[in-house]
Amino acid sequence: MAERKTIMIDEDIVKKIRVKQAKKIRETASSVSFSSIINEMLRECIKV
């Protein structure tokens, strides 16, 4: 189950996440949320 959390992300990192999100949107026909990209990146990082 998802939980709402508030975090502060540096602007340079946000830009990189947005680029990754835009690339994913171009690759798929469905919408891709900012949260889903962050969750995907965290899962890759912590190997869950």
Z-matrix of the N, CA and C atoms (Angstrom, degrees):
N
C 1 1.440
C 2 1.531 1 109.09
N 3 1.291 2 115.94 1 137.72
C 4 1.459 3 121.26 2 -178.87
C 5 1.520 4 111.12 3 -80.98
N 6 1.316 5 115.42 4 146.85
C 7 1.457 6 122.43 5 176.36
C 8 1.518 7 108.46 6 -123.86
N 9 1.318 8 115.93 7 143.69
C 10 1.457 9 120.83 8 177.34
C 11 1.526 10 108.45 9 -83.53
N 12 1.332 11 117.08 10 125.75
C 13 1.460 12 123.62 11 178.62
C 14 1.519 13 108.56 12 -131.07
N 15 1.305 14 116.22 13 146.36
C 16 1.457 15 121.23 14 176.33
C 17 1.518 16 108.19 15 -107.45
N 18 1.331 17 115.71 16 125.01
C 19 1.461 18 120.39 17 177.84
C 20 1.527 19 109.00 18 -134.17
N 21 1.300 20 116.26 19 159.21
C 22 1.456 21 122.40 20 176.11
C 23 1.529 22 107.58 21 -104.40
N 24 1.328 23 116.59 22 125.71
C 25 1.460 24 122.04 23 -179.20
C 26 1.519 25 108.02 24 -120.13
N 27 1.327 26 116.54 25 130.61
C 28 1.462 27 120.65 26 178.35
C 29 1.528 28 110.64 27 -59.56
N 30 1.317 29 115.39 28 145.33
C 31 1.465 30 121.86 29 -174.89
C 32 1.534 31 112.75 30 -59.41
N 33 1.327 32 117.60 31 -37.27
C 34 1.464 33 120.00 32 179.59
C 35 1.523 34 111.42 33 -65.49
N 36 1.326 35 116.87 34 -33.92
C 37 1.461 36 120.73 35 177.96
C 38 1.525 37 110.41 36 -72.86
N 39 1.332 38 116.84 37 -39.32
C 40 1.468 39 120.82 38 177.79
C 41 1.523 40 109.99 39 -58.72
N 42 1.322 41 117.16 40 -42.69
C 43 1.470 42 120.86 41 179.17
C 44 1.517 43 111.40 42 -59.85
N 45 1.337 44 116.68 43 -42.01
C 46 1.461 45 120.61 44 179.72
C 47 1.526 46 111.31 45 -67.34
N 48 1.325 47 116.43 46 -38.05
C 49 1.469 48 120.23 47 177.61
C 50 1.526 49 110.01 48 -65.76
N 51 1.327 50 117.26 49 -41.18
C 52 1.477 51 121.34 50 178.58
C 53 1.522 52 110.92 51 -62.99
N 54 1.326 53 117.70 52 -37.51
C 55 1.472 54 121.06 53 177.17
C 56 1.521 55 109.81 54 -63.64
N 57 1.334 56 116.11 55 -44.67
C 58 1.470 57 120.29 56 177.96
C 59 1.527 58 110.73 57 -62.76
N 60 1.328 59 117.00 58 -39.89
C 61 1.460 60 121.58 59 177.88
C 62 1.528 61 110.65 60 -63.17
N 63 1.329 62 117.41 61 -44.90
C 64 1.467 63 121.38 62 -179.95
C 65 1.529 64 110.60 63 -61.90
N 66 1.331 65 116.73 64 -41.14
C 67 1.464 66 120.57 65 178.59
C 68 1.529 67 110.82 66 -62.48
N 69 1.332 68 116.11 67 -42.86
C 70 1.466 69 121.06 68 179.62
C 71 1.530 70 110.76 69 -64.89
N 72 1.333 71 116.91 70 -38.78
C 73 1.472 72 120.96 71 178.27
C 74 1.524 73 110.26 72 -62.86
N 75 1.333 74 116.89 73 -41.51
C 76 1.467 75 120.33 74 178.81
C 77 1.526 76 111.78 75 -65.27
N 78 1.325 77 117.10 76 -31.37
C 79 1.465 78 121.47 77 -177.28
C 80 1.532 79 113.02 78 -79.86
N 81 1.337 80 117.53 79 -22.35
C 82 1.456 81 120.86 80 -176.44
C 83 1.518 82 110.89 81 -120.63
N 84 1.304 83 115.94 82 163.49
C 85 1.466 84 120.84 83 178.34
C 86 1.525 85 111.38 84 -91.91
N 87 1.323 86 116.86 85 -10.90
C 88 1.467 87 120.18 86 -177.71
C 89 1.524 88 111.57 87 -98.56
N 90 1.327 89 115.60 88 169.74
C 91 1.459 90 119.84 89 178.18
C 92 1.533 91 109.72 90 -76.08
N 93 1.319 92 116.05 91 153.14
C 94 1.456 93 122.23 92 -179.57
C 95 1.524 94 107.44 93 -131.58
N 96 1.321 95 116.64 94 115.56
C 97 1.456 96 119.83 95 -177.31
C 98 1.530 97 111.38 96 -81.98
N 99 1.324 98 114.23 97 156.43
C 100 1.457 99 121.17 98 175.95
C 101 1.527 100 109.38 99 -59.69
N 102 1.319 101 116.86 100 -42.45
C 103 1.473 102 121.62 101 179.58
C 104 1.521 103 111.95 102 -61.59
N 105 1.318 104 117.05 103 -40.25
C 106 1.467 105 119.35 104 -179.41
C 107 1.523 106 111.49 105 -65.39
N 108 1.329 107 116.74 106 -36.01
C 109 1.462 108 120.25 107 177.56
C 110 1.525 109 110.22 108 -67.17
N 111 1.331 110 116.99 109 -43.65
C 112 1.465 111 120.07 110 178.38
C 113 1.524 112 110.45 111 -62.05
N 114 1.335 113 117.33 112 -44.52
C 115 1.470 114 120.30 113 178.20
C 116 1.527 115 111.33 114 -60.75
N 117 1.315 116 117.02 115 -42.54
C 118 1.466 117 121.49 116 178.35
C 119 1.528 118 110.42 117 -60.88
N 120 1.326 119 117.00 118 -45.58
C 121 1.464 120 121.40 119 -179.19
C 122 1.539 121 111.30 120 -65.23
N 123 1.322 122 117.01 121 -40.33
C 124 1.463 123 120.45 122 178.11
C 125 1.521 124 111.13 123 -65.28
N 126 1.341 125 116.95 124 -41.33
C 127 1.467 126 120.06 125 178.28
C 128 1.529 127 111.01 126 -61.70
N 129 1.332 128 117.03 127 -42.16
C 130 1.461 129 120.32 128 177.73
C 131 1.520 130 111.19 129 -62.41
N 132 1.315 131 115.71 130 -40.81
C 133 1.455 132 121.59 131 -176.69
C 134 1.523 133 112.33 132 -68.66
N 135 1.340 134 117.02 133 -42.23
C 136 1.458 135 119.76 134 -175.82
C 137 1.540 136 112.15 135 -100.48
N 138 1.319 137 116.96 136 2.12
C 139 1.469 138 122.93 137 174.98
C 140 1.517 139 113.28 138 56.57
N 141 1.345 140 115.68 139 50.75
C 142 1.476 141 120.12 140 178.27
C 143 1.505 142 109.01 141 -91.62
